[in-house]
Amino acid sequence: MAEGRDLIVAAALIDTLVFRDGRAEENIPGGAGLYALAGAALFSDEPVLATGTGEDFVDSFGPWLARNDLSTDGLRLADPNTPRNLLRYLDERTRTETPVFGDAHFRRIEPQPADIERVLPGARAAYIFRNTEAAFWDGVIRLREQHDFVLLWEIGLDACAPAERPRIEALLAQVDAISLNLEEAASIFSTASEAYVLRRLQEWPIERVFLRAGRRGSYLVGGGTVKFVPSLEVEAVDVTGAGNAYSGAALVGLAQGRSAIEAAAMGTVAASIAIGQLGLPEPGDRAVRAGAQAQFEALVQRLTKEALA
């Protein structure tokens, strides 16, 4: 596909992390938007975050953007304060999230179709982290009718319920790929069986389902097949945002015209880098970016050999 912007449509937050052992870390830039942006930036030349934010972003996550040469073109100043979240980890993959400034503040900040529209000219792809909110998706569908861009949807946890399944499946016709984790999929299908989840996902009317399975790796489901991409060995320092980084990188792979399995490999590399330190990785660092490319090429070679064996 032609060169162009890769849009990341999700909120940027400042997190307080409370781990299971009681250890706490404060003032950590994060949120789905920043982690997906970090994952995309490992492989994309022009990733752009499209969201509302606080006027204080220059002091919160602004230094990270500047340090990694990432654009502020897609930011809408919607409030004096950048959203803050309290994340409490119950285990490695389960956590609670509490918006410090409340739900109304977050709703003012979260991305809207108009945020996408402002930076859409010249874009080739968009990652969207969202639930099934009709007003939002109506706007996105209108934009897709006017512009041709690859769209990857990472579904929000609040939409992962059996009652939401008809709406989820209807929206699949509007996207090119969907990303979710195993627990979210299990909740949608109201089951504890991984095998059952995989069977049901094969019935979805979409050819690219990225099903993330934590430290084991991820499944690529679609076209009547299931392929597994193993994770890379890395010491997990902070698992926050690993799935978002995976999805942001996978979007870039699809935008570049790569195969779905290559896109999954890019996501796997981004997730491994994301969990290797506390907080956001530094995709603007030449060594980090070069290392990501090398890991990606090695993983693709490994997967190719395994497929031929």
N, C-alpha and C positions, 0 to 999 in steps of 0.2 A: 504494500500500500504506500501511497505518497507520503512524504514527510508532512508533519503537522503537529499541532499541540495535542497532548494527551491530558484531558481534563479530569481532575479528581474532585468529585462533588460529595463532600462530607464535611462534618464539623471538625474544627480544630479546638482542642481543649487544653487546659492545664490541669494535670492530675495530681491528686494525693493518693499514693498507693499504700495500702495496708495489707501486708502479706499474712499468710496463715500463721506464721510463727510470731506475729505481733509487730514485726519490724515495719517501720513506716518511712516512706520517702515522699517529700513534698516538692511542689512547684516543678513538676516534670511535664514538659510539653508533650502532648499526645493527642488522643482522639483518633477516630477512624481516618479523618482527613489527613492528618500529618503522617500517620504510619503508612497509609496507602500512597501518599506522595513520596515518602522515602523509598518505598519499594519500587514505584514507577521510575523514580529518578536514578536508580541504579542502571537502568537500561534505556531510558528515554532522554532525548536531547532537549525536549521542551515540555516538561510536565507543569501543569498550572492548577493550583488549588482554587476552587470556586465555592465560596461560602461567605456567610456573614461572620463578623468577628467584632471584638471590642476595640475601642480606640487605643487601648493599652497594649495592643499586640506587638508594638515596636519594642516593648520591654519584656514581653512574655515569650512568644515563640518567634518574634521577628529576628532576633540574633541568629537563630538556627537557620531561618530562611536565607539571611544574608551570607552566613558562613558557607552555605552550600549553593550559593548563586541561584536561588529559586525565586521565581517571579511573585510579586504581590498584585499583579494585574487583576486577579479574580476575587480580591477581597472587598467586601462591602462593610463599611463601618456602621454597625447597627446599634451599638450600645457603648457606654464608657468602658464596660468590663468584658474581657474575654471570658467565655464560659469556663467554669471550674467543676471538676468531678471528683467525688470521693469513691475510689474503687477499693472494695474489700474482697480479697481472694479467699474463697472457701476451700479450694484446692487449685491445682495447676490450671484447670480449664473451666472452673466455675467461679463467678464473682458477682457481686452486687454493685450497682452504680447509682450514685445519688448526686443530682445536680445541685451544687452549692447555692446558686442564685435562684433555684426553682425552675419549674417547668415552663412558666411563661417567658422567662428570660431566654431559655434555650430555644423556644419556638421562634423568638425574634431573630435569633442568631442563625438557626439551621438553614441550609441552602434551600433556595427556591428556584423554580424554572427561570426566573429573570436573571439569576446569578449565572446560570449556564449560558443564557442567550447573550450576555455581555461579552463573553470570551469565546463564543462558539465559532465565529469566522476564522477559518484556517485550522479548525480542530479536526482531527481524524478519529478520535476515540474519547469515550467518557466512562469513568468508573463512578457508579452511584451507590452510596450506602444509604438505604432507606427501608422503611416498612412499605405497606401497600396503600398508603394514603392516596385517595382518588384524585384530589385536587392537584397534588404534586405530579402524579403520573399523567394526568390529562395534559398538563403543560409540557412534560417531556415528550409525550407522543406527538404533540403539535410540532415541536422542534424537530423531531426525527422525520416528520413528513416534509419539512422544509430543507433539511440538511442530511447529508449522508455521513454517518459516523458509526463506528463500532461501539456497542454499549454492553458493558459488563455490570450486572447488578449483584452487589453483596447485600443479602437480605438482612434487615434489622431483626434483632432477637424478639422484639415485641410483635412481630408478624408471624412468628414460628409457632403456630397452634393449628389444630385440626380445623377449626372454624374458618381459618384464613386460607385453607388450601385451594378452594375454588378461585379466589381472587389471585393467589400466587400463580396458579396454572394459567389463568387468563392473561396475566402480564407477561408470561414467558414468550408469547407471540410478539412482544415488543422489544425483546432484548436478544443479544447474540450469545450471551453466556450468563450463567448464574453461579455464584460462589456462596457456600454455606458450610458450617462444620457439622460433624456427625451428630452432636447433641441437638442442634437445631433441626436437622432433618428428622431425627427420631421423634422430636416433639411434634413436628408437622404431621407425621404419619401415626402418632400415638403408639409407639412401639419401642421396645428395648433391643430389638433384633437388628444387627447390622446387615445381615443377609437380606432381611425383609426390606430395609431401607434401599439397598442397592437394586433390588428387583423393582421397587416402585419408581425409583428415579429413572430407570430405563424406560418407563412408560411416559415420562414427561415429554411434551412436544418441543424438545430443544436438543441440539446436538452437543452442547458443551456444558456439562455440569461439573464444576470443580468442588468435590466433597472433601473437606479437610478433616483429617483424622488425627490431629494432635502430633505428638512426637513420633508417631509411626510413619507419617507421610500423608499422601492424599490420593483420592481416586479421581479419575477422569471418566465420567459416565456420559454416554450418548451414542446415538447411531446403533443401538442394540449391543454395545460392547461396554466392558468395564476394564479399565487399565489402572494399575497401581504405580505410583511414583513414590519411592521411599524417601524419607527425610535424610538430611545430611547430619553426620555426627557433630554435635557442638554442645558445649556446656551451657545449659540454659540459665542465664542470669536473671532475665526478666521476660516473661512470656507475653506481656502486654503488647497488643498490636500486631502479633505475628500473622494472624489471619488477614488483617487489613493489608499488611506489606505484601503477603502472598498475592492477594487479589489485585493490588495495584500493579505489580510486576506482570501478572498473567495478562492483564489488560494490554500492556505494552506489547507483549508477545503476539497477541491477536492483531493488534493494530499494525504490527510490522509484517503481517501476513504469514506468520509462522504457524506450524501445526499446533493443534491443541495440546499435544503431549509436550512440545517444546515450550509452550506458554506455561504449562504446569511446572516444568523444570525451572523456568525463570522464577515462578512463584515460590518454589521450594527453596531456591537460593536466597531470595529476599527474606523469607521467613527465618531461615537459619541465621542470617546476619542480624535481623531485628532482635532475636532473643539472646544474642551474644554479649549484650551490654545492658546496663540500666538506661532506659529511655531510648530516644530515637538514634538510629545509626546516622552516619555522616556520608551520604551518597555523593556529596561534592568532592570528597577526598579522592584523589586519583588512584591511590593504592586500593581503597575500598572498592571503587568502581571496577578497576582492573581485576581485582580478586573475584568479584561477582561474575564477571565475564568468563574468567578461567574456570570457576566452579560450574557455571552453566554448561560450558562446552564439555567438561569432563562428565557431568551428569548425563548429558544427551548421548555421549559416546557409550556410557555404561548401559543406558536404557536401550540403545540400538543393538548392542551386543546381546543383551538379554532377550530381546525380541527375536533375534535371529537364531538363538541357541535352540 
